[in-house]
Each structure stands twice: as structure tokens, then as C-alpha cells.
Amino acid sequence: MMKGVECHEGIDRGFLSKYERVYSGHFHTPSTKGNITYLGTPYELTWSDHGDKKGFYILDTDTKHIDFIENTHYMFTKVYYDETKDYSNLNTEEKYVKLIVVNKTNQQSFDTLVDKIYRSNPSELKIVEDLTEFETSNIDESVNLEDTMTLLSEYVDGLETNADRQKIKTILRELYVEAHDCEET
């Protein structure tokens, strides 16, 4: 039906087995099961559609070949804020924007980007701060806080590896925020 969600209800598709090909809509994500192809939606409708290619199809009735025409206009965009990156080409005009903070030490630089996004007239801006302020190095020892990011950070610190621990933590923060976003939709 949509990314990660399979439909287990509805009418039995067996009655369509006599047809060579069946093209159907309604489901958000394109998929094929047997002779049935669910085309997906032509544009994003909700955050759960973010990251799926959207568009429409043209069926050649002589050859039975279908061509996908991608819709390159997306309504939802996620911006992973890392102050070491360049956002000069960022386009958030009339989009639903999730600004996910991954690496922020310079508040002025961050505020400049937020102001740029607001000036672009987004449909909505949601800022998702990362949880680095809750890492164990920043917590008063009298506070017993064991949130997910703290546990992950401590785990990475305890790894016996030559890999860049900060980079691993950044990736874990991004995954954590992405998983949290999936819960909201």
C-alpha cells in the first residue's frame, strides 16, 4: 500500500487471474503481484510517500508496453542540517519541510538557514533537533537519563574499532530520526 505496509485485506485477487495484465490505482507505492500492477499515486499525498518516485504511465495499446513518466515536483522534502554542508541551492518553496538537525554548533549559521527556508514560503517547516545535548558527556551525573540516543552513543563509544565514532553516531542519529518520523505517519 505504501513503503513497508502490505495490504492483507480486500477482495481476493483470484477473480482477475483470467486477465493478462491488470493495472490498478489506490495504493501509494508502485508494486506488482502476479498479473496485477499497482501504479502508485502520481504525486506525494503524505509524508509516507516521501522518497518514492511518483508519476504517471502511458500504455501503448498496440504493444502493451507501458512507459513511466516521472513527476519531478515533490511536496515533501527532508533537509539534514550539517553545518559543514552548502545549502545555497536548497529549494523549499511551497514544500513541506522537515529540517533534521544532525550537526549544529554554530547557532547563527543554523538560524540563517532557517530564515532562508522561511523566506522561500514553505507550506510547512518542522524542525527536528537531534539529541546530542543528551549524550552522556553533557549530562549531570545526578540525572538518570537513558534515552535511545544516549544508549546508542554509549554503545558506539564502547566499540573496539578504528572507524570514526562521530560519523557512526551521526548516521545513527539520522536513522533514529527517520524511524521516529515513520512512527508519526
GROMACS elastic network, one bead per residue, 0.5 to 0.9 nm:
[ bonds ]
;  ai    aj funct       b0    kb
    1     4     6  0.80757   500
    1     5     6  0.56512   500
    1     6     6  0.55807   500
    1     7     6  0.58945   500
    1    26     6  0.79769   500
    1    28     6  0.56118   500
    1    29     6  0.59217   500
    1    30     6  0.82340   500
    1    31     6  0.85125   500
    1    38     6  0.87532   500
    1    40     6  0.83303   500
    2     5     6  0.53268   500
    2     6     6  0.73086   500
    2     7     6  0.89913   500
    2    27     6  0.65221   500
    2    28     6  0.50758   500
    2    30     6  0.82289   500
    2    40     6  0.84895   500
    2    48     6  0.69745   500
    2    49     6  0.70680   500
    3     6     6  0.82267   500
    3    28     6  0.81479   500
    3    29     6  0.63542   500
    3    48     6  0.70373   500
    3    49     6  0.74659   500
    3    52     6  0.80425   500
    7    10     6  0.78851   500
    9    12     6  0.84058   500
   10    13     6  0.86311   500
   11    14     6  0.87034   500
   11    15     6  0.89657   500
   12    15     6  0.69241   500
   12    16     6  0.87028   500
   13    16     6  0.56394   500
   13    17     6  0.72071   500
   13    36     6  0.83977   500
   14    17     6  0.52826   500
   14    18     6  0.84040   500
   15    18     6  0.71878   500
   15    19     6  0.89262   500
   16    19     6  0.57722   500
   16    20     6  0.87748   500
   16    21     6  0.87343   500
   16    22     6  0.74463   500
   16    35     6  0.81405   500
   16    36     6  0.80693   500
   17    20     6  0.75617   500
   17    21     6  0.87462   500
   17    34     6  0.85111   500
   17    35     6  0.71217   500
   17    36     6  0.87296   500
   18    21     6  0.89770   500
   19    22     6  0.67180   500
   19    35     6  0.74781   500
   20    35     6  0.63006   500
   20    36     6  0.87903   500
   21    34     6  0.87710   500
   21    36     6  0.60601   500
   21    37     6  0.75812   500
   22    35     6  0.60733   500
   22    37     6  0.61068   500
   22    38     6  0.83640   500
   23    35     6  0.86039   500
   23    36     6  0.59632   500
   23    38     6  0.59134   500
   23    39     6  0.66825   500
   24    27     6  0.81477   500
   24    36     6  0.72811   500
   24    37     6  0.61974   500
   24    39     6  0.60491   500
   24    40     6  0.82120   500
   25    28     6  0.79158   500
   25    30     6  0.87994   500
   25    37     6  0.85684   500
   25    38     6  0.55732   500
   25    39     6  0.55196   500
   25    40     6  0.59173   500
   25    41     6  0.70275   500
   26    29     6  0.89837   500
   26    38     6  0.76985   500
   26    39     6  0.81496   500
   26    40     6  0.67079   500
   26    41     6  0.69816   500
   27    30     6  0.72438   500
   27    31     6  0.86849   500
   27    38     6  0.64664   500
   27    39     6  0.74806   500
   27    40     6  0.53282   500
   27    41     6  0.69173   500
   28    38     6  0.84314   500
   28    39     6  0.79655   500
   28    42     6  0.85632   500
   28    43     6  0.89340   500
   28    44     6  0.82904   500
   28    45     6  0.83260   500
   28    48     6  0.87276   500
   28    49     6  0.68907   500
   28    52     6  0.88400   500
   28    54     6  0.89518   500
   29    38     6  0.75252   500
   29    39     6  0.72212   500
   29    41     6  0.68697   500
   29    49     6  0.74831   500
   29    52     6  0.69555   500
   29    53     6  0.84102   500
   29    54     6  0.83776   500
   30    37     6  0.73575   500
   30    38     6  0.52426   500
   30    41     6  0.78354   500
   30    52     6  0.86530   500
   30    53     6  0.86724   500
   30    54     6  0.86542   500
   31    36     6  0.84749   500
   31    37     6  0.58776   500
   31    38     6  0.52419   500
   31    39     6  0.68674   500
   31    40     6  0.75872   500
   32    35     6  0.72822   500
   32    36     6  0.56825   500
   32    38     6  0.60525   500
   32    39     6  0.84999   500
   33    36     6  0.53840   500
   33    37     6  0.64814   500
   33    38     6  0.83010   500
   34    37     6  0.79036   500
   39    42     6  0.83385   500
   39    55     6  0.88334   500
   39    56     6  0.77684   500
   39    57     6  0.78852   500
   40    43     6  0.86625   500
   40    54     6  0.72439   500
   40    55     6  0.81361   500
   40    56     6  0.84970   500
   41    44     6  0.69961   500
   41    45     6  0.79454   500
   41    49     6  0.87581   500
   41    54     6  0.63272   500
   41    55     6  0.70480   500
   41    56     6  0.79025   500
   42    53     6  0.87398   500
   42    54     6  0.50082   500
   42    56     6  0.54060   500
   42    57     6  0.89516   500
   42    70     6  0.82987   500
   42    71     6  0.69535   500
   43    49     6  0.83208   500
   43    53     6  0.84407   500
   43    54     6  0.52012   500
   43    55     6  0.62623   500
   43    56     6  0.87878   500
   43    71     6  0.67977   500
   43    72     6  0.89493   500
   43    73     6  0.78446   500
   43    74     6  0.70944   500
   43    75     6  0.81109   500
   44    47     6  0.76346   500
   44    48     6  0.83560   500
   44    49     6  0.53135   500
   44    50     6  0.67317   500
   44    52     6  0.81761   500
   44    53     6  0.88994   500
   44    54     6  0.69603   500
   44    73     6  0.89770   500
   44    74     6  0.65341   500
   44    75     6  0.62945   500
   44    76     6  0.73427   500
   45    48     6  0.80624   500
   45    49     6  0.64965   500
   45    50     6  0.87571   500
   45    75     6  0.80461   500
   45    76     6  0.88698   500
   46    49     6  0.55657   500
   46    50     6  0.73448   500
   46    75     6  0.87041   500
   46    76     6  0.78816   500
   46   185     6  0.78605   500
   47    50     6  0.52687   500
   47    51     6  0.89493   500
   47    75     6  0.89604   500
   47    76     6  0.65316   500
   47    77     6  0.88182   500
   47    96     6  0.86918   500
   47   181     6  0.85780   500
   47   182     6  0.85333   500
   47   185     6  0.65135   500
   48    51     6  0.83164   500
   48    52     6  0.87156   500
   48   181     6  0.89894   500
   48   182     6  0.73001   500
   48   185     6  0.61615   500
   49    52     6  0.57102   500
   49    53     6  0.85622   500
   49    54     6  0.85977   500
   49    76     6  0.83094   500
   50    53     6  0.84682   500
   50    74     6  0.81930   500
   50    75     6  0.83471   500
   50    76     6  0.60128   500
   50    77     6  0.71717   500
   50    78     6  0.85692   500
   51    54     6  0.89432   500
   51    76     6  0.86646   500
   51    77     6  0.85598   500
   53    70     6  0.68895   500
   53    71     6  0.76308   500
   53    72     6  0.83689   500
   54    69     6  0.84411   500
   54    70     6  0.58219   500
   54    71     6  0.54775   500
   54    72     6  0.76747   500
   54    73     6  0.88531   500
   54    74     6  0.84216   500
   55    68     6  0.68176   500
   55    69     6  0.54793   500
   55    72     6  0.79214   500
   56    67     6  0.83683   500
   56    68     6  0.58532   500
   56    69     6  0.53542   500
   56    70     6  0.66355   500
   56    71     6  0.74321   500
   57    66     6  0.62472   500
   57    67     6  0.54027   500
   57    69     6  0.59056   500
   57    70     6  0.86078   500
   58    65     6  0.82752   500
   58    66     6  0.53971   500
   58    67     6  0.51544   500
   58    68     6  0.66140   500
   58    69     6  0.76648   500
   59    62     6  0.87528   500
   59    63     6  0.84935   500
   59    64     6  0.63120   500
   59    65     6  0.59062   500
   59    67     6  0.65834   500
   60    63     6  0.56223   500
   60    64     6  0.52105   500
   60    65     6  0.53642   500
   60    66     6  0.61484   500
   60    67     6  0.82067   500
   61    64     6  0.50941   500
   61    65     6  0.75094   500
   61    66     6  0.88154   500
   62    65     6  0.80899   500
   63    66     6  0.86923   500
   70    73     6  0.89309   500
   71    74     6  0.76069   500
   74    77     6  0.74307   500
   74    95     6  0.75467   500
   75    92     6  0.89825   500
   75    94     6  0.74204   500
   75    96     6  0.59476   500
   75    97     6  0.85152   500
   75   123     6  0.86681   500
   76    92     6  0.88783   500
   76    95     6  0.56381   500
   76    97     6  0.60553   500
   76    98     6  0.80944   500
   77    92     6  0.74945   500
   77    95     6  0.68341   500
   77    96     6  0.62428   500
   77    97     6  0.50864   500
   77    98     6  0.64840   500
   77    99     6  0.86019   500
   78    96     6  0.84536   500
   78    97     6  0.57711   500
   78    99     6  0.60241   500
   78   100     6  0.70755   500
   79    90     6  0.87385   500
   79    97     6  0.72129   500
   79    98     6  0.61526   500
   79   100     6  0.59798   500
   79   101     6  0.83239   500
   80    98     6  0.82786   500
   80    99     6  0.60652   500
   80   101     6  0.59599   500
   80   102     6  0.63044   500
   80   103     6  0.87020   500
   80   174     6  0.80001   500
   81    84     6  0.86903   500
   81    85     6  0.77884   500
   81    87     6  0.88691   500
   81    99     6  0.65552   500
   81   100     6  0.57983   500
   81   102     6  0.55629   500
   81   103     6  0.64093   500
   81   104     6  0.74686   500
   81   110     6  0.80343   500
   81   113     6  0.89105   500
   82    85     6  0.56940   500
   82    86     6  0.86889   500
   82   100     6  0.89488   500
   82   101     6  0.68431   500
   82   102     6  0.55825   500
   82   104     6  0.63943   500
   82   110     6  0.89784   500
   83    86     6  0.77319   500
   83   102     6  0.85799   500
   83   103     6  0.60781   500
   83   104     6  0.59551   500
   83   105     6  0.77647   500
   83   106     6  0.75643   500
   83   109     6  0.71448   500
   83   110     6  0.72578   500
   84   103     6  0.80233   500
   86    89     6  0.78677   500
   86    90     6  0.86957   500
   87    90     6  0.52199   500
   87    91     6  0.89699   500
   87   113     6  0.76881   500
   88    91     6  0.87970   500
   90   117     6  0.84267   500
   91    95     6  0.85320   500
   91   117     6  0.81829   500
   91   120     6  0.76978   500
   92    95     6  0.53622   500
   92    96     6  0.76773   500
   92    97     6  0.68501   500
   92   117     6  0.62479   500
   92   118     6  0.86825   500
   92   120     6  0.61840   500
   92   121     6  0.75153   500
   92   122     6  0.57827   500
   92   123     6  0.86931   500
   93    96     6  0.87303   500
   93   117     6  0.77567   500
   93   118     6  0.87995   500
   93   119     6  0.85184   500
   93   121     6  0.52888   500
   93   123     6  0.76109   500
   94   120     6  0.74701   500
   94   121     6  0.57112   500
   94   124     6  0.79528   500
   95   121     6  0.81105   500
   95   123     6  0.50662   500
   95   124     6  0.67502   500
   95   125     6  0.83869   500
   96   122     6  0.62038   500
   96   123     6  0.51988   500
   96   125     6  0.61712   500
   96   126     6  0.80957   500
   97   117     6  0.86221   500
   97   122     6  0.70119   500
   97   123     6  0.77297   500
   97   124     6  0.59598   500
   97   126     6  0.61552   500
   97   127     6  0.82547   500
   98   124     6  0.83228   500
   98   125     6  0.59744   500
   98   127     6  0.58049   500
   98   128     6  0.68873   500
   99   114     6  0.84437   500
   99   125     6  0.72016   500
   99   126     6  0.61349   500
   99   128     6  0.59613   500
   99   129     6  0.81717   500
  100   126     6  0.83790   500
  100   127     6  0.60502   500
  100   129     6  0.60845   500
  100   130     6  0.70890   500
  100   174     6  0.80070   500
  100   177     6  0.76360   500
  101   104     6  0.66950   500
  101   127     6  0.75078   500
  101   128     6  0.60955   500
  101   130     6  0.53138   500
  101   131     6  0.89353   500
  101   174     6  0.87309   500
  102   129     6  0.75229   500
  102   130     6  0.57743   500
  102   131     6  0.87431   500
  102   132     6  0.85915   500
  102   170     6  0.64166   500
  102   171     6  0.87692   500
  102   173     6  0.69918   500
  102   174     6  0.69403   500
  103   130     6  0.80919   500
  103   132     6  0.87913   500
  103   170     6  0.77791   500
  104   107     6  0.69518   500
  104   109     6  0.84825   500
  104   110     6  0.70073   500
  104   130     6  0.89671   500
  105   109     6  0.87091   500
  105   110     6  0.85412   500
  106   109     6  0.55104   500
  106   110     6  0.65117   500
  106   111     6  0.88212   500
  107   110     6  0.50578   500
  107   111     6  0.60357   500
  107   112     6  0.85579   500
  108   111     6  0.50146   500
  108   112     6  0.61311   500
  108   113     6  0.87577   500
  109   112     6  0.51327   500
  109   113     6  0.65410   500
  109   114     6  0.88472   500
  110   113     6  0.52430   500
  110   114     6  0.63002   500
  110   115     6  0.86396   500
  111   115     6  0.60252   500
  111   116     6  0.85039   500
  112   115     6  0.51100   500
  112   116     6  0.61770   500
  112   117     6  0.87248   500
  113   117     6  0.62319   500
  113   118     6  0.86451   500
  114   117     6  0.51317   500
  114   118     6  0.62348   500
  114   119     6  0.86415   500
  114   125     6  0.88985   500
  114   127     6  0.89023   500
  115   118     6  0.50695   500
  115   119     6  0.61103   500
  115   120     6  0.86628   500
  116   119     6  0.51366   500
  116   120     6  0.63584   500
  117   120     6  0.51724   500
  117   121     6  0.70582   500
  117   122     6  0.68350   500
  117   125     6  0.79757   500
  118   121     6  0.55362   500
  118   122     6  0.63603   500
  118   124     6  0.89109   500
  118   125     6  0.77082   500
  119   122     6  0.79423   500
  121   124     6  0.83829   500
  122   125     6  0.65482   500
  128   177     6  0.78581   500
  129   132     6  0.87021   500
  129   177     6  0.89763   500
  130   133     6  0.79802   500
  130   149     6  0.89409   500
  130   173     6  0.67377   500
  130   174     6  0.83309   500
  130   177     6  0.76537   500
  131   134     6  0.55426   500
  131   135     6  0.72332   500
  131   149     6  0.64970   500
  131   150     6  0.82386   500
  131   173     6  0.76933   500
  132   135     6  0.52757   500
  132   136     6  0.89736   500
  132   138     6  0.82573   500
  132   149     6  0.77579   500
  132   150     6  0.83169   500
  132   173     6  0.86894   500
  133   136     6  0.85213   500
  133   137     6  0.86892   500
  133   138     6  0.61156   500
  133   139     6  0.77969   500
  134   137     6  0.80589   500
  134   138     6  0.62404   500
  134   139     6  0.62600   500
  134   145     6  0.79886   500
  134   146     6  0.89060   500
  134   147     6  0.80348   500
  134   149     6  0.74782   500
  134   150     6  0.63343   500
  135   138     6  0.56127   500
  135   139     6  0.66727   500
  135   149     6  0.71054   500
  135   150     6  0.50763   500
  135   151     6  0.85493   500
  135   153     6  0.66518   500
  135   154     6  0.80637   500
  136   139     6  0.52198   500
  136   140     6  0.81845   500
  136   141     6  0.83097   500
  136   145     6  0.85810   500
  136   146     6  0.89202   500
  136   150     6  0.62705   500
  136   151     6  0.88427   500
  136   153     6  0.79074   500
  136   154     6  0.74410   500
  137   140     6  0.83362   500
  139   142     6  0.82825   500
  139   143     6  0.68888   500
  139   144     6  0.87609   500
  139   145     6  0.81195   500
  140   143     6  0.55973   500
  140   144     6  0.85833   500
  141   144     6  0.72175   500
  145   150     6  0.78326   500
  146   149     6  0.80970   500
  146   150     6  0.58613   500
  146   151     6  0.62331   500
  147   150     6  0.53418   500
  147   151     6  0.63165   500
  147   152     6  0.87325   500
  148   151     6  0.51825   500
  148   152     6  0.61625   500
  148   153     6  0.85235   500
  148   176     6  0.84503   500
  149   152     6  0.50155   500
  149   153     6  0.59145   500
  149   154     6  0.84682   500
  149   169     6  0.87275   500
  149   172     6  0.81963   500
  149   173     6  0.71311   500
  149   176     6  0.79034   500
  150   153     6  0.50498   500
  150   154     6  0.61053   500
  150   155     6  0.84800   500
  151   154     6  0.51873   500
  151   155     6  0.60988   500
  151   156     6  0.86879   500
  152   156     6  0.62008   500
  152   157     6  0.85856   500
  152   169     6  0.76118   500
  152   172     6  0.75823   500
  152   173     6  0.88612   500
  153   156     6  0.52055   500
  153   157     6  0.61890   500
  153   158     6  0.86904   500
  153   165     6  0.89245   500
  153   169     6  0.63173   500
  153   172     6  0.86475   500
  154   157     6  0.50199   500
  154   158     6  0.62616   500
  154   159     6  0.88813   500
  155   158     6  0.51625   500
  155   159     6  0.65143   500
  156   159     6  0.52332   500
  156   160     6  0.87142   500
  156   165     6  0.63931   500
  156   166     6  0.87011   500
  156   168     6  0.73523   500
  156   169     6  0.70467   500
  157   160     6  0.83990   500
  157   165     6  0.68885   500
  158   161     6  0.89527   500
  159   165     6  0.85720   500
  160   163     6  0.89208   500
  161   164     6  0.82762   500
  161   165     6  0.83074   500
  162   165     6  0.82375   500
  163   166     6  0.88584   500
  163   167     6  0.82129   500
  163   168     6  0.78757   500
  164   167     6  0.53571   500
  164   168     6  0.64513   500
  164   169     6  0.88405   500
  165   168     6  0.50247   500
  165   169     6  0.61889   500
  165   170     6  0.86138   500
  166   169     6  0.50266   500
  166   170     6  0.61589   500
  166   171     6  0.86940   500
  167   170     6  0.50043   500
  167   171     6  0.62742   500
  167   172     6  0.86072   500
  168   171     6  0.51788   500
  168   172     6  0.61800   500
  168   173     6  0.86360   500
  169   173     6  0.60831   500
  169   174     6  0.86133   500
  170   173     6  0.50772   500
  170   174     6  0.62732   500
  170   175     6  0.86805   500
  171   174     6  0.50973   500
  171   175     6  0.62107   500
  171   176     6  0.85223   500
  172   175     6  0.50328   500
  172   176     6  0.59600   500
  172   177     6  0.85516   500
  173   177     6  0.61260   500
  173   178     6  0.84775   500
  174   177     6  0.52314   500
  174   178     6  0.60931   500
  174   179     6  0.85936   500
  175   179     6  0.60407   500
  175   180     6  0.84527   500
  176   179     6  0.51249   500
  176   180     6  0.60985   500
  176   181     6  0.85750   500
  177   181     6  0.60903   500
  177   182     6  0.86937   500
  178   181     6  0.50337   500
  178   182     6  0.64108   500
  178   183     6  0.89362   500
  179   182     6  0.51138   500
  179   183     6  0.66252   500
  180   183     6  0.52170   500
  180   184     6  0.67272   500
  181   184     6  0.51859   500
  181   185     6  0.67772   500
  182   185     6  0.55236   500
